[in-house]
Amino acid sequence: LQRWSSGYFVATTLAYGIGLIMANIAVYVMKMGQPALLYLVPMCLGTVTGLGWKKGELREIWKGPRELEVGARIVTNVNNAIYASQVNRRRRQQQAQRQERMDGEVEIPPVPDANMT
């Protein structure tokens, strides 16, 4: 039981249940429909934020675990390498096309001037 209660799941599930009860009470008291998220979101976010602050894990909750930061850097580096490779390939193709056009051009000798003959 200690393992289950030490995380965020049980506390957040209880907070969700309490928020749902609050939403139903509001519907009963006001005799009209209420947006359930008005009660659920503050209960769940408040619980996660409070537990994270108490455990000293608020930064990790906000930014995500360090492993994801490292993974994101790796993915970014790989994407940059792929992009650079594609750019270089395009440049080489463009240079080859320019070279083919230049090689394909036949030099036309100048036409002699009619007055010189």
C-alpha positions in Angstrom: 0.0 0.0 0.0 2.9 2.4 0.7 4.1 2.1 -2.9 0.7 3.0 -4.3 0.1 5.9 -2.0 3.6 7.4 -2.4 3.0 8.5 -6.0 0.7 10.9 -7.7 -1.9 8.5 -9.1 -3.9 7.8 -6.0 -4.0 11.4 -4.8 -5.0 12.7 -8.2 -7.7 10.1 -8.6 -9.1 11.0 -5.2 -8.9 14.7 -6.1 -10.8 13.9 -9.4 -13.5 12.1 -7.4 -13.9 15.0 -5.0 -14.0 17.4 -8.0 -16.7 15.3 -9.6 -18.7 15.3 -6.3 -18.3 19.1 -6.1 -19.6 19.5 -9.7 -22.7 17.3 -8.9 -23.4 19.3 -5.7 -23.2 22.5 -7.8 -25.7 21.1 -10.3 -28.0 20.1 -7.5 -27.7 23.5 -5.6 -28.0 25.7 -8.7 -30.5 23.5 -10.5 -28.7 24.0 -13.8 -25.8 22.4 -15.6 -22.3 23.3 -14.7 -19.1 22.7 -16.6 -17.4 19.8 -14.7 -13.9 21.0 -15.7 -14.5 24.1 -13.6 -14.2 21.8 -10.6 -12.0 18.9 -11.9 -9.1 20.9 -13.3 -8.3 23.0 -10.1 -8.7 19.9 -7.9 -6.3 17.7 -10.1 -3.8 20.5 -10.8 -3.8 21.7 -7.3 -3.2 18.2 -6.0 -0.3 17.5 -8.4 1.2 20.9 -7.8 0.9 20.6 -4.0 2.4 17.1 -3.9 5.2 18.1 -6.3 6.1 21.0 -4.1 6.0 18.9 -1.0 8.2 16.2 -2.5 10.6 18.8 -4.1 9.8 17.5 -7.6 8.0 20.6 -9.0 10.8 21.4 -11.4 10.8 17.9 -12.8 7.0 18.0 -13.2 7.2 21.3 -15.0 10.2 20.5 -17.3 9.9 16.7 -17.5 12.6 14.2 -16.4 16.2 14.9 -17.3 16.2 11.8 -19.6 13.7 13.5 -21.8 16.0 16.6 -22.0 18.9 14.4 -23.1 16.7 12.6 -25.6 15.4 15.9 -27.0 19.0 17.1 -27.5 19.8 13.8 -29.3 16.8 14.1 -31.6 17.6 17.7 -32.3 21.2 16.9 -33.3 20.0 14.0 -35.5 17.4 16.2 -37.2 20.0 19.0 -37.7 22.4 16.4 -39.3 19.7 15.1 -41.6 18.8 18.6 -42.6 22.4 19.5 -43.3 22.8 16.4 -45.3 19.7 17.2 -47.4 20.9 20.8 -48.0 24.4 19.5 -49.0 22.8 17.0 -51.4 20.6 19.7 -53.0 23.7 22.0 -53.4 25.7 19.2 -55.1 22.7 18.5 -57.4 22.4 22.1 -58.3 26.2 22.4 -58.9 26.0 19.3 -61.1 23.1 20.7 -63.1 25.0 24.0 -63.6 28.1 22.1 -64.7 26.0 20.0 -67.2 24.5 23.2 -68.6 27.9 24.8 -69.0 29.4 21.6 -70.5 26.4 21.4 -72.9 26.9 24.9 -74.2 28.7 24.9 -77.6 30.9 27.9 -78.1 29.8 29.7 -81.2 32.6 31.3 -83.2 32.1 34.9 -83.9 30.6 35.8 -87.3 33.1 37.6 -89.5 32.1 41.2 -90.2 30.8 41.7 -93.8 32.8 44.9 -94.3 36.1 43.1 -93.7 35.9 41.0 -96.9 
